[in-house]
């Protein structure tokens, strides 16, 4: 199923102004969603958050204390997870090397 690339008149609500250009959204791998601003975000309680920056980073990890805006809370956790993964990989490699050494010692020459 493909998504429409253009909005037709029938899909636009009357209160939406017609835009000259499409708004650009750029999802970053393991990071926020970048939106070319300025933007207004309608929150679940009906309040409107406005940001006039040229590019706005919206939190995708739900760790931000400034939600819906990204405060880079995703960074420390990613580093910790990466360190733990590298530590596990190093331990696995050491175990594999140890098993290979034992196998070599047992093998007749």
HELIX and SHEET records of a PDB file:
HELIX    1   1 UNK A    9  UNK A   11  5                                   3    
HELIX    2   2 UNK A   74  UNK A  106  1                                  33    
SHEET    1   A 3 UNK A  25  UNK A  27  0                                        
SHEET    2   A 3 UNK A  33  UNK A  36 -1                                        
SHEET    3   A 3 UNK A  55  UNK A  58 -1                                        
SHEET    1   B 2 UNK A  39  UNK A  42  0                                        
SHEET    2   B 2 UNK A  48  UNK A  51 -1                                        
END                                                                             
